[in-house]
Amino acid sequence: MITMAILEFDNVSKSFGEGAERTDVLKNVNLKVEEGEFLVLLGFSGTGKTTLVNLMAGLEMPSRGEVRFKGKRIAGPGPERGVIFQNYSLMPWLTVDANVGLAVETIFPNLSKKERQEKVDHYVQMVGLAHAKARRPAELSGGMRQRVNVARALAMNPEMLLLDEPLSALDALTRANLADEIEHIWEADKKTCVLITNDVDEAIVLADRIIALNPDGTLGEEFKVTIPRPRDRGAMNHDPEFKRLRAGVTNYLMDVGMQAKAEGKRLLPDVVPLHALPKAVSDAARSALEDKYLEYSQLHKIYPTPKGPLTVVEDFNLTLKKGEFVSLIGHSGCGKSTVLTMTAGLNDVSKGGIKLDGFEVKGADPERAVVFQSPSLFPWLSARENVAVGVDKVYPKASRAERQDVIDYYLERVGLGDAMDKPASEMSNGMRQRVGIARAFALSPKLLLLDEPFGMLDSLTRWELQEVLMEVWSRTKVTAVCVTHDVDEAILLADRVVMMTNGPRATIGKITEVDLPRPRTRKALLEHPDYYAYREEILNFLEEYEHGAHKKDAA
């Protein structure tokens, strides 16, 4: 039962730098964390969330105000406050056992060797790594390395756990599993937990209370989470309180965090790209190709290995109409990115074929524009110059002024009207991805291919760029295929969601038609009566395949 405030912020502000160079990160923060509570602070890039957790940990001192633990001013780090950061910070030359043992020896120097080992064994087993205790970090997956980090923090037996986005670098499935383990540890030990995250669903699954962080460094709205525990992700999809809370938190964050959309005044010039068919040929072929604009026929990808051929993708059959947007979703290793790279011509087809606009896909071509997770810009070139690299080749008959208008039009559309001359090296990840999207659309491609284009971005930037993508796509209606692991993203973007079975020998397991009105926004989707039914259908499919079930027989 909650009895007292274990941690308090009393009118805390934090600034960095002096005079004209001063940056105010946190302003007038007043906060009480109750003993035994699981508090989630939900914030995005630039809201001061890491500074907040550093103040709790005693790694930073306030510029004004006071932070207290159990009534005493925090003057530095202490073993009573265990911190788990986003990066693993493990000793690479030590085993799992030794990494955890290092923490135990530091905090409990007077324990006997046997007692120390018992404590190490207890926490290594608690995070499910007893089978890997002799391995070194290089031999572990990202999820396993983060489990070592959790075990190390727990082994110090802190009264309070401070978790600074510990799951954000992990894939969706590992992230969900580790979040469940953190909740079990919290319930078993009744520790006080403060989690900083940018994931709304993660916050609702774990929290007693959610506090949003505003972009100006102040604390925002508070949301109580009254959904009974344990909270099952699938069951919550039916829970009216979950839907209400999810919509409330999402809308609040979007309202306070979204930048104003670019209202570009520039008009797109009437110029013809290199890969456009002559009008007479295009008109003659239109009726035959509209419904079979992109065709995958018996598509296979087979790699040679020392143990024999490995079939990664097999019997992938799919037809897209011209102007259709399809999302491709599945667990890691299901071959969805392999399908995309074969479509781009960056990866050879082993068997079967891909036809676009009636022609066999062979090799890379600007008619198929690709946006990767990392946009691969030239860091020394400006946004304009990076987009120009492709545009100059694709519009050989356009004048220099017309080509520049194409470049500027799409940079305005993605919200970079004021940053066209900024070098890529000085841009945030979100800005660089905007350039990547502008570059892809500026090529006037026949097909747009997106390989987890927002996977490296925080949630708010991801939401914003999804809407930027939808807004630009609605003007061009270019045929598009997007690989994603994000269920909400798949539904938001797509006319159809294509779900892939687990690899190897991955193929299409199910296709869902998304009959939701366009243009779409995240807010409108959360309020649509059919949205959660689509979400459940896809989540159920992914859950079926979560543990490698339903692998296709080799026969």
N, C-alpha and C positions, 0 to 999 in steps of 0.2 A: 504493500500500500504506500502511496506517495505521502511522505511525512514532512520533508523540508527541502529548501533549495540547497543543492550541493554546489552549484556554480552560479555566479552572478556577474553581470556586466552593469556597472553603474555609470551611466552617461559617458560611454567610451567613444572616443574618436581616435582615428589613426591616420596620420599623414606621412608622406615620404618626400624628402627634398626640402629645400628652403627657398623663401622669397618667391620670385617669379617661376622657379622650377618646382614649387611645391605641388604635390598631388594629394588631394583628400580622398582616401579610400573608404573609410568608415566614418559615419557621422552620428553622434548622439545615440549610441546603441544602448538600450536598456533591456536586459534579458535575464530571466531566471530559469535555470534548468533544475527540475525537481529530482530528488533521489529516486532511482529505479525507473526513471522515464526513458523512453526512446523518442528523442527529438530529432526531426529531420529539418535541416536548413536547405531550402531549395533555391539554388541560384545559378546564374549563367556567367559566361565570360565577362569579366570586368565589374562584377558586383561585390568583390572583396571577400569572397567566401574562404579562400585560402588564408588571407590575413586574419579572418575571424578565428579559424581553427588554430593558427599559430599563436594568437593571443591566449586562447584557452590552454594551449600546450606550454605556454611560457617561453616560446621561441621568439616572440616579439613583445615589446612593451607598449602600452597605450601612449599616444601623444597627450591625451587628456582623459580623465576619468580613471576608473579602477576596475580590475577583474579580480574576483575573489573565489577561492575554493574552500568550502566549509567555513566561510566567514573570514578567512585570512587572505591577504593580498598575494596574488601570484607574482613571484619575483624571478621565476626561471622554470626550467623543466623539472618534472618530478615523477617518480615511479608510480604515484597514485593516479596519474593520467597517462594511459597508454595510447600512443598515436599510431594509426595505420594510414600511410600515405598511398597515393596513386602509383608511384614507382616503388619497386620492390626493395632496393637498397640492400641486397643480400651480399654476403662475402662469397665471391664466385669460387674460391678455392676450398670452401668448407662444405660439408655435406648438410643435408636437411637437419639431421640430428645436431651437428655442431653449430649451425646457425642459431638454432633455438637455444642450445646449451650456452652460447655466448651471453645471451640475455639473462639466463638463469644465474650464471656465475657472477654477473655484474650486480644483480639485485640481491642475490642470496649467497654472499661469499662464505658464510659460516656453515652452510649445509655440508654434510658429508658427500663424498662422491656418489654413493648409492642413492642418497636422497635427491641429489641434483638430477641423476639419471631418471629416477622415478617421475620427477616433475616434468622433465623433457618428454618422456614417453607418453605421459598423460595428455599433454597438449598436442603432440604430433598425431596421436591417435584421434583426438577430438576433431581435428580438421581433416581426418581421413587420409593421412599420409604415412601410416605405419609401414605400408608396402614399399615406400620410396625413401625411407629414412637414410639410406646409405648413398643416395644420389646427390650430385652437385647441381647448382642452379641451371647450368647449361644443358643438363639432361632433362629438365622439367618444362612443361608447357607454361604459358602465361598464367593460367588459372591455378596451377600447382604452386608456382612461385608466390602468387599472392596468398595462397593458403599458408605457406611458410611464414610470410609476413604476419598473418593473423595469429598463428601459433606463437610466434616470438613475442608479440604484444601481450597475448593472454598469459604467457608463462611468467611475465613480470607481475602478474596478479594485481592489475590496477583496479582502483575503485570505479574508474570512469574510462570508457573507451571513446576515443575521438577518431572518427573515420573520415578522412579527406578524399572523397571520390575514389575509394579503394577498388571499385569494380569497373570504372569507366574504360579501361584499356582492354577489357575482356570481351569475347564474343557473347551474344545474347544468351545462349544456353548456359555457358559457364557462369555468367553474371547472375542469372536467376538462381542457379544451384548454390552459389556461394552466398548470395543474399539470404537464402533459406537457412544456411548454416549459421550465419551471423545472428539471425533471429533466434535460432535454437540455443545458441550460446548465451545470448542475452536473457532468454527465459530461464535457462538452467541456473545461471549464476546471479541473476537479478542485478546485473551491473547497470549503471547509468550509461546510456549510449547517446552520442551526438553524431549524426551522419550528415555529411555535406554531399549533395548529389545534384545532377541536372536532369534526373529521370523521374517524371511525375508518377509513373506506375510503381517504380521502386519505392518512392516516398510513401505512397499509400499502403503498399504491402507491409512496410516495416514500422511506420510511425504511430505513436500516440498523438503526436502533435506535429503539424507542418507549419513552418514560418517561411514565407517567401522573402528573398532579398531583392531590394529595388536597385536599379542601375545607378542611383545617386549615392549608394553606400548607406542607406537607412534600412531598417527592418520594415518589411511590408506586412501584408495581411496574414493573420493566423487562422489555420484551419484545424479543428479537432477531428481526429479520425476515430469514429465510434464503431467501426465494423468489427464484429467479434473475431477473436483469434481462435485457432490458426486461420490465416487468410489464404485460401486457395485461389491461384490466379485464374483458373478456369471458371470456378464457381462465382467469383466476383464479377465476371462478365454479365451475370444475370442480376446482380445486386443493385437496386435502385440508388442506394446510398453511394456506392462506388461510382456509378455513372454521374450522379449529381456532384460528388466531390471532384471527380476527374475533370468534368466540364468547368467547375468553378475555379480550380487551381490553374488549369490550362488557359482559360480566358483571362484570368488576372495577370498571369505572366506575359501573355501576348499583349495585353493592353498597356502594361507598364514598360515592356521591353522592346516591342517592335519599332524599328525605325520607320519613318514615313516612306512610303513607296515612291520610287522615281516617277515623276510625271514628265517624261521626255516629250519635247515638242518637235523633235526632228522627224522627218518623213523618210520612209525607206525608198530609195531610188528604184526605178524599174529597170534592173539590169539582169542579164541571163547568166547563170553559172555554167561553167564548162561542161558539167555532166548532165545538163538538161537536154532532153530529146528535142529534135525539131518539132514544131507545133503539129504539122500534118501527121507525122509518125505517132506522136503522143496521142492525138485525137483518135486515130485509127485503132490504137491498142487499148484505149481506155476501158471499154466495156469488158474486155477479156481479163484485164489485170486488176481492176478495182478490188475484187473479192479475193484475189490471190496475189497480192502485191509482194508479200514476203512469204516464201515457202520453205519449210524444213521437211525434207523427205528422207526417212530412214537414216537419220544422222547418227554417226558413231564417232567416238574418239578413242583410239587404242594406242597405248604407249608400250614400247618394248621394255622389258625388265629382265634381270638375270634369271628370274623364276618363270619367264614366259610372258606373253602379251597380257597387259592389264587394260580391261575395257572400263573407261571412266564414265562415258556416256554411251547409251545404246538406244536404238529405235526411237529417237526423238522426232516426233511428227507434229508439226504445227503450221497453221496458215493464218496470216494476218491480213486484214483488209487495209487498203490505203488510208492513212490518217488514224489508224488505231494505235492506242497506247496499251502495251502489255507489261505487267510486272512479273518477274521471274523470282520465285522465293523458295527457300529450302535451307536445311541445316548446312553448316560448314562441310565442304567435301562432297557436296551433291552434284557438282559439275555445272552449276549455273554460270559461273564466270568462264568456264571452258566453252560453253555454248556461245557466249557473247564474243569471246576472242576469235572463235571460228567464223562468226558472222562478220566481224570486223576485218577478217582476212589476215589476222595476226597469228593464227594457229591453223595448221593444215587440217582439212577434213579427212578422216581415215576411211570412212565409208558413207555412202549416201550423198546428199547434196543440199545446197542452199541456193535459192533463186530469189533475186531482188528485181522487181520490175521486168520480169521475163528473162533476165540474164543470170547465168551461173556466177556466184561470188567466187572470185579468184584474186587473192592478194589484197593488200590494203589500198584504199581509194578514198579521196575526200567526199565521195558520194555517201560514204558511211562515216559519220562523225562520231567520235568516242569521247565521253567524259569519264575519266577514271576517278578513283577515290582521291588520288593526289593529281592535280591538274598538269603537272610537268611543264611549268612555264620556264622561259629563259629569265633567270633572276635579274640580269642586268638590263633587260628591256622593260619598257613601260607597258601598261595595260593595252594601250593603243597598238604599240609595236608587236606585242605578243599575238594579238588578234590579226594584225596585218600579215603575219607570216603565212597564214592559210589563205586569207582573202585575196591577196595579190595573185596567187596561183589559180584560184577558182574563177575569177572574173577577168580573163585576159583581154576582153573587148571593152571593158568599162574604163572610163577616164579615171585619173588619179583622184579627182574630187568625188566621183561617184563611189569609188572604193572606200574613201575616207568616210563618206556618209553612211555606208553599210556598217563600218566598224563602230562609228559613234552612236548609231541608232541602237545597236544591241548592247553596247556598254551602258547607255542610258537606261535601257529596259531592265538591266540587272542591278540598277542602283549605283552605278559607278560614274555618273555624269560629272562629279566633282573630282574624280581620282583617275582620269584617263591617262594622265602623264606621270603617274606615280610608278616608280620601279617595283617589279614584283617582289624584290628582296625586302621591301619596306611594308609589304602588305600582310594582314592577318590571314590565317587559313581560310576563313570565310570569304574574304575579298579575293583571294587567289582562285577559289572555286567559282566565284562569280565571273572572273575572267575566262575560266575554262568553259563555263556555260555559254557566255557571249560568243566565244570563239567557235564553239560547235554550231550554234544557230547561224552565225554569220557565214558559214560555208554553204548555206541553203541546201543541206544534205537531203538525199532521198530517204535516209534512215538515220535516226538518232539512237545511239547506243550508250547507256549509262550504267557503269559498273560500280555500284554502291557509292554514288557520287557525293553523298553527305555523311558517309560512315565515320569520318575523322572529326566531325564538327560537334560542338555541344548542341543540346536539344533546341534551344531557342534559335540559333543560327540555322540549324537544320530545318526547323519549321518555316523560318523566313524564306530560305532558299527554295524549299518545296513550293511555296506560293509564288515566288519569282519564276520558277520553272513552269508552273501551271499557267501563269499569266502570259509568258512568252510563247509557250506551246499553243495556247488557245488562239494566238494570232497566226501561227504558221500551220498548225494541224499536221506537223511532220509525223510520219510513222515512227514509233519509238518502242524500244525494249529496254526496261530498267531492271537490273539485278539488285535485289535488296534482301536484307534479313529482317527488316522492320515491317511488321504487319500493318501498322497504321499508315506508313508511307506507301505500301503496296496498294492499299484500298484508295487512298487519297488520289494517287496518280492514274490508276489504271481503268481501262474499259474491261479488261479481263485479268485475273490473277492466275498465273500458271504455277502450280506447286510441283516440285520435283522430289522424287524418292531419294533415299540415301544412296551414296556411292559406296563401292564402285558399282558399275552397271546401272547408273542412275538413268531414270527416264521420267516422263510426265506421269504424275500420280493422280492429279485432279486439276480441273479448271473451273474457276468461279467467275461467272459474269457479274460485273459490278454495275448494277442499274441505279446509279445515283446521279442526280442532275449536275450538269456543268453550267457555268464555271463553278469549281469546288473550292471551298476554304475549310481549314481545320475546324473553325468554330461551327460552320454550317453542318459539317459531317457529324460532330459530336451531338448535335441536336436532331439528326435525322432518325426516324423510327427504325429504319432497316440497318443502320450502321453496325450495331452490336451483333446482329445476326451474321453479317459478313465476317466480322472479326472472329466470332466463335467458330465459324466454319473453317477458317484458315488456322486458328489456334489449335483446334481439335486435330486437324491433319498433322500439324507440326508435332503435337504431343504424341501422336501415334508413332511417329518416326524418331522420337527424341532419343531413345536408347539404342538406336541401330536396328529397330524392329523392321520387319517387312522388306529386308534386303532381297533383291530379285535373285531367284535360284540360278545357279550357273548353267543348268540344263537348257 
